[in-house]
Amino acid sequence: MITGKTKLLGVIGHPVEHSLSPLMHNAAIANLGLDYIYLPFPIKPQDLRAAMDGFAAIGVVGFSVTIPHKQAIIPFLGTVQPIAEAVGAVNTVVRKDGQWLGTNTDVPGFVSPLQNLQIDWQQKQVVILGNGGAARAVVAGCTELGCQKIHVVGRNLQRLKEFHQSWENSPLAVNLQVHKWEALRELIPYADLLVNSTPIGMYPKVNESPLSQEEMAELPSGAIAYDLIYTPNPTQFLQQAQTVGAVAIDGLEMLVQQGAVALKMWLDRADVPVDVMRQSLLQYLGR
C-alpha cells in the first residue's frame, strides 16, 4: 500500500513506457517487504533539469537513466563516479549527502554472466560490433575481465577514430583496437567472444542481424556470442551463432544484473533478490 511515507525510486527516459525496470524492481521491493515504489517517469530532454530539481524537492531516493538522458544528465550531477566518466554515460543516480551521484551499472551488468563461465579471459580476443554508447560499457567490461585483445568494429571511420581517441590513456580500455566493418572477415575467426552492441535485430525488426550467415560461419565453434538485446529471444544474431556451435547469451541477464547493482545502492543493502528480479522478467516475457 502506497502512503505518504512510501519512498520513491524510478526510471527517466523519453520514451520510457517500454521499460521493464519497474517490473523487476517492484518485484524485488515486494519480496523484501520494503515501503518503496519504482515508477517510470517520461521526461522530455528540455525538462531534464526541472525534473531533477523536482525529484530533489520531493525526496526521490534514486533513479535509473535511459535514452536520451545518459549523457545529458552528467552536467546536472554533483558527483560522477570514475566508471561513468570513463564510459561517458550515467545510467544510475542516487541521492547522497544532499546531491546527486551518478554511476554506470551497465559495466558490472555486462560482465556478470561472463564471470560465471570460469574462463581465463587473459588469453581471449573480443570482437565488438558497433561503437556507440553500449559499446563503451562493453569495452570497459572486457578490460575489467583482462581480455588479451579488444576489437571494435564500426561503419563510420570518423566516429571510430573519435571512439578510439576518447579512450586514450584510460585504464578502462587496455588492448583496444578499432576497425572498419570490412575487417570483420579477418577478425571473426579469432573471436572468442563476439558482442552485438548495435540495435540491429531488436523488436520489431526481428528478422535482421548485423552479420550475414556467411560472416557468422567464420566464428569458431565454442565461441561466445553475446547480444545486448533481450527481446526477441533468441535474436537472429544469436540464432545464427548457435547454428555454428557458439554459446549464446542475450541481454536479459545484463538487464537484471545492472538493475541489482543499482538497487543495492538505492537501498544501501549488500544483497537483493536477484532471482526474483530475473523470474519476474522471464514470466512477463513468457519464457
N, C-alpha and C positions, 0 to 999 in steps of 0.2 A: 504494500500500500504506500502510495506517494503522499508525503506530508510536507509541512514547512521545514522539517529537519532533514529531508532527503538530500543527499549530496549529489551534485551534477557532474557528469562526465559526458563526452560526446565526440563527434567527428564533424569536421568542417570540410566543405568542398563545394564545387558547383559544376555539374550536378552532384548530388550525394544520395539520391533516392535509391540507387542500386547497391549501396554499401551493405556488406554482410557483417560489418563490425558490430552494430548494435545487437545482432542476434547472438554472436558468440560471447560478447562481453556481459550482456544481461543474463545469459545462461550461467556464466561463472559467478556473477554477483549474487544471483538467486541461490546457487549452490552453497556459497559462503554465508548466506543469511545476513548480508550487509544492507544498510539503508542507503543505497546508491542507485542511480539510474543513468544509463548511457543513451544519449539521444543523437539523431542526425540533425545537423544544422546546415541548411543550404545558405551559403554566404557568397554573394557576388564579389568579384575582385575589388570593386570600388568601395565595398563595405567592410573590408577586412579589418582595418584599424578600428573602426567603430564597434565592430563585433567583439574584438579583443578587449576594448575598454569596457564594454557591457559585461563580458564574461568576468572580468576582474571585479566589477561592481556587485555582481550577484553571487560571487564566491565559487565560480566553477573551479573544480579541483584540477582538471586537466582535460586534454582533448587530443584526438588524432587529427592528422592533416593529410588531405589527399588533393588531387589535381583540382584547380590550378594553383594552389597556395604554397606548395612545398618550398619554393624558393622565395616567393614574395613575402612570406611571413618573417624571414630572418631579420630584417631591419627593425622589426617591432618587438624583438625579444631582448630581455635583459642579459641573458647568458645563452651561448650556443656551445654545446659540448664539442670537443675536437673531432669526434667521428662524424658529426653532422657538418662541420666546417669542411672536412676533407671531401665528403661526398657531395657537398654543395646543396643539400636538401634536408629539411626537417619534416619528419612525419609524426612526431610525438612531442607534446608540450605539457609541462606540469608547472603548477604554481608553487614557487619556493621562496620563502622569505620576502614576500611581497612583490615578487617579479616573476615573469615568465621565463622558464628554462626550456630550451629546445634541444632535442636529440634525434637520432635516427636509429630506429629499431629494425629496419629492413636488413641491415648487415647481419646481426645475430639470427634474424629470422631465416635469411637465405642459407647461412652456414649450418644451422641446426640439423637438418636431415642428412647432410653430408658427413657431419662429425660422427653420426651413428653408424657409419659404414665400415669403421675400423680400417681405413686406407692410409698408407703413407703418402701424403699429398706432396711431399718434397720431391718425389720422383714423377709427378704428374703434370701434364700440359692441359691448359684450358683454352677453349675457343668460345668467345662470347659474340653472339650475333646482335648487332645494334650498339650504338654509342650514345644513347640518351640517358636520362636520369636513372632509370632502373639499372643500366649497365654499370653506373658508378658504384652502386651498392654491391654489385656482383664482384667488381674489381677489388674493392676493399675486403670483401669476404674471402675471396680466393687468396689474397695476400695474407690475410689472417691465418688461413689454412696452411700457408707455406708452399704454395704451388710453384713448381720449377719455372714454368713459363705461362704468361697470361697474354693471349692474343685477342685483340678486339677488332672486329670486322665491321666496316660501315660502307655506305654508298657515296657519301659526300666527303671528298678529300679535305676540304677546308675545315669541316666540322671534326674530322678525325684528327687533324693537326691541333685544333683548339683543345680537343679532348685530351690528347697526349700532353700538351703544354700545361694544362691545368693540374696535372699530377706531378709535375717536375718538383723534385726534392721532397716529395711526400713519402713518409714511411708506410703509407697505406696503399702504395701502388708500386711495389717492387717487382722487377722482371716483367714489366708491361711493354707490349709491342702493339702497334696499330697497323691495320692492313686494309686496302681496298677490297671490296666484295669479290673481285675477280681472283683473289688469292685463296679463296676457300678450298678449291680442289686440292691445293698443295697442303693446306693445314689440317683438313678433316681426318686424313689417315693417321695423324699423330695426336688426335684429340682424345684424351682420357675422360674429359668432361666437356660436353657441348651444351651451352646455355642459350636459350632463346629469350632475350630481354626486349624483343620487339613486341608490338601488339598484334602482329600478324597471326591469324588463327583464332582470335578472340571472338566470342559470340557478338554479333550474329554471323560473321563471316567464317563459319566453322570449317569450311572446306579448303581454306587457304593454309599455306605453310611458307616460312621464309626460305625453305630449301626444296629442291626437286628431289624426287625419289632417287635419281641417279647420283646426286650430290650426297644424299644421306647414305647411299650404298657404300661410300668410301669410309664410313665410320667403322672403327674396329669393333668386332664382336666383344661384348662385355664392357664396352664404354658406358658412361652415364650420360643420358640425355635429360636435361632439366629445363622445363618450360615454366616461366614465371606466371603464365596464365593458368587459372584454375577452373575455368568453365569455357568450353565443354571439357569433359574428361572421358577419354584422353583427347587431346588436341590432335589435329592432323600431323603436326610435327612429331608428337610422341608415338602416334601410330606408325609413322614411317620408321622411327628409330627402333621400335620393337620388332619390326619385320627383319631388321639386320642384327638382332640379338643384343640390343642395348638395354640397359636398366633404365626405366622411365620414372621420373619424379615430376609431379606437377606442382603448381604454385599454392595449393591449398595448405600444405604444411608450413610454408613460409608465412602465409597469412596468419595462421594460428600462432606460430612461434613468435612473430614480431608483436602480435597482439598481447601475448602472455608477458613479454618483457615490459611492454607499456603498462599493463595492468598492475604488475608488481611495483612499478614506480609510483603510480597514482595512489595505490592502496598502502604503499610502504610495507609490503609483505615480501617475505623470502620465497613463498610458494603461492601459486594459484592453480585451480583445477584445469590443467591443460586438456585432459581427456574430455572433460565436459564441454569445453570450447570446441574441440575438434568434432565431437559427436553431434553437437547442435548444428554444425555446418553440413556434415555428412547427411544428417536426417533431412535437412532443408533441401539439399541438392539431390536427394533421392538415391544416394549411393549405399 
